[in-house]
Amino acid sequence: MFTTTVTCPNCQTPFSAQIEQIFDVGRDPTAKSRFLRGRFNVMTCPRCRYQSMLATPIVYHDPSKELLLTYVPMELGMPQAEQERMLGNLTRAITNSLPAEQRKGYLLQPKPTFTLQGMVDAVLEADGITKEAMNAQRAKVSLIEQLLTAPSEEALTTLVQEHDAELDYTFFDLFTAAIQSTAEAGDQAGAEKMLALRNRVVELSSLGKQSVEQAKLFEEVANDLNSLGDKLTPELFFDMVVKAESNDRAIALVSLARPLVDYNFFMKLTTTINQAPDKERERLQGLREMILDAIGQVDQAAQAQTQQSATILKRLLEAPDLKQAIVENIHFIDNTFMAILNRNYEEAQKTGRKDIADRLKQIGDTILELVRASAPPEVRLINELLAFETEEEAIAETRRRSAEITPQVVEAMKQLEEELATNGRNEVSDRLSKIRAAVEKQALLAKWTM
């Protein structure tokens, strides 16, 4: 990636822009996702906010598949000799970055693609995705575009009914990716409009209605497990699963309490199956297969999420501009990422790696700073109040900022208190409760004196 000066085609303003020409999956695992989503070389004019995609030669490299692709946009009108010179420089940069033992013959014969879509197709084909599957995905993208341009609620409902069978998880994943791309391009209003439409399509679709029922079941099961607290023993959990009123409920139980589905659980289930009458044995055997499939999916998802978080953390550790790197990867930063960050921080402290520990702390502090800055006004105010060392200082601050203490702030305080208490953070919850009580008392006194 390098920086160059470009001219806005709309207002002719010159400005600096970053250009990416090499997508090397071996060095940057996120390069593939960025390439396939088309989130590269998009220029936004600082003056008129006009967006355009800069045409430039591109090289894509995936050493695990021995794949080296090149593309030169036809609109550049670049002479053949100039194309060969530029692509030669780019491919040499990739080759020179590899250890000698990884420099293989395919690097000497890059495969040219004549369109950007052709390069995308070649990447997907290397993943084993057939042309039929690609065409099916393009049909889903086309359907998203039709839904986005539906002139009325009635037309939208008709489209959903006509294409209900196509509205599967892949479709909604594509819709979500399109929303993220729109938001990352700086069109927040457009992204919010797309999100509202996606949610409406979910409501109208058969899959959405099914997912709502499943979500209700998971919430009900989670409440049942939480209500048991310390009373939830392995024996009780086993009985809850085996005697569940439906297979869906049993799957919800094992998905939400995965640590309890261990070796002893399966040993007991095998013994129960062997001792059961024929009809019951058949049911339990089917249940065991479903449980194995469910926990396999849970473990696979957890492993993928952990690997993704580790990759993002490594990227942030090496980023020259930390804040910008966090902003670019903020949608990957979740509870799993923060847990891995904390574990690495503790390990760095134990092993005396002060440089690493300091960098990890800087990453955590910067994330917290950005999250607070992007939070709604009422949440930012609550965080600022909780940051004071004593409740007295926080309450004094509420008096100074009484104009900011709206009913929305008080309601947000109540919700946060409940959430903190549910997560076992009773000390913070109690402190916030006292601040809220003081705020409500101040509001009541102000009402009396009016």
N, C-alpha and C positions, 0 to 999 in steps of 0.2 A: 504494500500500500504506500502511495506517495501523495504529496500535496502539489496541486498545480492551480493555475489561474484560469478560470472559465468566464464566459460572458453570458449573462442571462438572455435567452432568446426572446424574452417578452419585453424587458425594459432596457436591455443592453448594458446593465450594470456589471462590471467585472468584480469577481470575488474568488476567494480561495476555496478549493474543494478537494476532498480526499478521493483518490481513484484506487480501486482494487482490481488488479489484473490476474493475480495468481490465487487460485482456490486449492490449497494443498491440504487435503483431509488428514494426511499423515502428521502434519505439524500442528494443525488446528482442527480438532474434531467438529467444531461448530461451523466450519466453512461449508460443509455439505448442506446443512439446514439453511444457512444464509443464502446459498446459491439457489437452491430449489424454491425458496420462497421469493426470490427476486428482490431481496432487500440489499442491494448493493449499487453503488455508483448513481444513486438518486440525489440530485442536486436541488437544494431549496434556496432560492434567491433571498438574501437578507433584506432586500428593499421591497420587492413586490410579492414575496412568498410564492412565486411561481415555481412549480416543480417539474423537473424533466430528468430523463435517464441519459447519462452520457454514454455515447457509443465508443467502445474501446476494445482492442484485442484482449481475449481472455484465454487463460490456460487452466484446465481442471485436472487435478492429480489425486488419485486414490491408490496408494501403494498396495493396500491389502487386496485389491482386485486387479492390480497391474494395469491400471487405466490411466491413460494420458490423452486428454482431449484438447483441441485448439479451436478457436473461433475468431474470425475477423468480420465485423459487420460490413455488409456490402455497401452501406451508405457512406462509408469512409472513402470509397473509391481509391483504395491504397494499391499502388503497383505491386505486382507479384514479388519483385525483389525486396521491396520494403516490408511486405508481409513476412517473408521468410527471415529477414534480418531481425524484425521485432519478436516474432515467435521463437526464433532461435535463442535470443537473449533471455526470454522468459523461461523456456524449457531448461536452459543451462543453469539458471538460478535455482531451479528445482533440483536438478541433478547434483549440483555442487553442494547443496544442503544435506545430501544423503551420505551416510557412511559408505565406504568403498564396497562393502559386502552387499549393500542394498541396491547398487546400481546395476540394473538388469537390462536385457535387450529391448524390452518394450519402450524404454525411455528414448531409444534411438528412432522409434517409429510412431510418433504421436498421430492420433487419429483425427483428421480434420472434420469439423461439422460446419454446415453451411448456414444454419440458423441457430439462434439462441434456444429455440424450442427443440431443435435437433440435438443440441448438447444436453439439455434436460432429459430428453428421451433416452439418450445413450447412458446417462448416469442411472436412470431408473431401470433400464434393461440389464445393466451390470448387477443390480440388486435382485434380479430374477423377476421383475415386474413385466408382465406380458403387454403387448400392444393393446390387447383387448381390455386389460385392466386400466391402461392409460386412457383409452377412449372412454371407459366408464367413468373415470375420474373427471375427464373434461366435460362429460355430460352433467356431472354433479355441479361443476363450476358454472356451467351454462345455466343450470337450474337456479343457482344462487343469484345470478344476474337477473333472471326473470322475476324472482321473488322481490329483489331490491327495486325493480321498476314497476311492480304491480300498482296500478293506478288507484285501487281502492281496497278496503277491507274485504269486500265481497270477492273481488278478483283474487286476492291473496288466499282466501279460504278455498276457492275453487282450485287454484294451483296446488295447494297442499293436498286436497282430496284426490286430485288426478295423479299426483306423484307420491302418494303416501308411502308406497313400497320402497321408493328410492331414498326416503328420508331416514337413513340408518346412521350408525355412529360415525362412519367415515364421512358422511355428508356434513354432520355437525362439527366434526373436527376440522374439515375444510373451511366451513363457515367461520369458526373461531380463529383459524389462521388468517383468514382474510381480514377479520376485525383487527387482529394484532398488527398486521401489516399496515393497515390504514392508520392506526394509532401511532405506530412507530414513524410513519411518514409525516406526522405532525398534524393530521386532520382529526383532532379529538372529537369535534362535533359530528363528523361523518362516522367515526367509530362508534360513538354513542347511539347514533341512529341505527346503525347496522346491528348493534347489540340488542336494542329494543325489538327490532324485527326478528332477529334470531330467536329471542325468548318467546315471541308471539308464535312463530312457526313451531317451536317446541310444544307449546300449549295445544296447538291445533293437530299435531301429528299423533299417530298411534304410539310411536316409540316414546314420545314425550309423556303421554298419559300413563304408559307403563312405567316409565322412569319415576314419575311422581309417586305412584303406588309403592315402588321399590324403596324410594327415599323415605316415605312414611314408615315402612316396615323397619328399615335400618334405624331410624330415629327412635321408634318404639322399643326395639331390641336394645339399643344403646342406653336408653333410660332404664330399662329393666336391669341391665348389667350394672349401671352406676348405682342404682338403688340398693343393690346387694352389698356393695363395698367390700369389706373384709370377709363377709360371709360367703363370698364366691370362691368355693373350694374346687379343686380339680374334679372331685367326685360329683359335686352338684352340677358343675358345668357339663360333665359327660352326660348326666341324666337329662339336662335341658336340651342338649343336641339330639340325643337318641329318641327322646319322647316329644320332640318339637311337633307342633300341629301341622306343619307343612315343610316340604324340602326347602322352600325359600327362606323360612325362618331359621332352619338349621344352618343354611349357608350364611345368613346374616350373622349368626352367633359365631361361627368359626372365623369369619372374616374380621369381625370386630375384636375378637379375643384370640388372635393368632398365637400368642405365646403359650396358651393352654393346650393347643393342638400339637402335642409333642409325642415322643416315642411311647410313653406310658398310655397316652390317650388311644393310640392305634393298637397297642397290645390289648388293652381292655376291650376295644371295639371288636378285634379279631376273636377274642374269647367269647364275647356276647354273640357274635355271628355263629360261631361253631356250636353253641349251646341252644340256639333259637330253633323253633319249629320251622318247617320248610317255607311257609308263606312269609313269616317274619324274617327268616334268613335272607330271602330274596330281596325284601325291602331294605334291609340293613346293608347288604352288599351293594345295592344301587346307591345308597346314601354314602357309603365309604368312597365310591368312585367320584361322586359329586364333591365330597369334602376334599379329596386329593386334588381334583381339578381346581377347586376354589382357592385352596392355600397355595397351589402352584402359581396361580395368577397373582395372588397377593404378594408372594415372595418375589416373583419376576418383576412386578411393578416397583416394589421396594428397592430391589437391586438396581433397576434402571434409574430410579430417582436418585439413589445414593451415588451411582457412577456419574450421573449428570451434575449433581451438586459438587462432587470432587473436581470435575473438569472445570466448572465455573470458578471454583475457589482458586484453582491453579492459574486460571486466566487473570483473576483479580490480583493475585500475588505478583504477577509479572507485568501488570498494566502500567504504562508510564503515566497515564492520566486516570487515577483511580476513580474519581467521581464520575467521569464520562463512561468508564467501563461498567460501573454499577448501574448507571442509568440505562445503558444498552442491554444489560442482562437482568433488569429488575424483575421481569416476569418469571425468572428461574429461582428467585430468592424466596424460599419458603421455610417452614419449620425444619425440614430435613437439612436444608443448606445451613441454617443457623446452628443446628446440632453438630454438624460436621465441623463448622467453623470453631465452635466452642471446644470440641474434642481436640482439634489440632492446636488450639491456643494452649490448652492445659498440657498437652504433650510437649509443646515447645518450651513451656516454662519448666517442666520436669527435667528436660534434657539440657537445659541451660542455653537454648537457642534464642537469646534475647532479641536478635534482629528479626527472626521469624515471628516471635511472639508480639513484638511491637507492630509489625506490619499487619498481623491478624487482628490486633486490637484496633488499628487504624481502619481496617476494613469494616469491622463491626460498628465502630463509632460513626463512620461515614454513612453506612446503611441506615442506622438509627436517625441520623440527621436528615437524610433524604426522605425517610418514611414520615418523620414528623412534619417536614416542610410540605409534603403532599397530602397530609391528612386534612379532613374537613376542619373549619375554624373551631368548632366546639371541641373536637378531639385534641387539637393543638393546645387549646386553653387548658383542658384537663391535664394534659401531660406537663404543661408548665407549672400548674398548681402542685402536682405531685412531685415535681423536681425540688421544691423547697425542703429544707432540712426538717422543719417542724410544721405541725398543723397550724400553729398560731400565725406563722409567716404566710402560709397559704391562704388562711382566712383573711388576713390583712390585705393580701393582694386582691381578693375577690371584692373587697370594699373599694379599692382604688379603681377596679375595672368593672364596676357594677353595671355599666352600660352594656358590657359584653355578655353578662349573665342572662341569657335568654331562656325561655322554656325549653328550647331544643338542647341547650347545654345541660340543664337539669335532667332531662330525659336521658341524654347520653351518659350522664353520671350514673343514673340508676342501672342502665343496661350494662355498663362497665363493671359496676359493683357485683352484679350477679355473675358475670363472666369470670371475674377474678375469683369469686368465692367458689364457683364450680371447678376452677382449675387449681384449687387448693391454696391460692394466694390470699388467705384471710386477712393477713396484716395490712396489705395494701387496700383490700376491699373495705376494711373497717376504717382506715384512714380517710378514704374517699367518702365514706358514708358520713363521717363527722364534718367534712368540708361541705358536703351537700346540705346537711342539716343546718349549718351556719348560713349557707346561701339562702335556703328557703325561709329561715327566720328573718334574714335581712329583707327579703322581698315582702314578707308579711308585715314587718314594721313600716316599710316604705308605703305599703298600701293603706295602713291605718293613719299615717300622718298626712295623707293626701287630702 
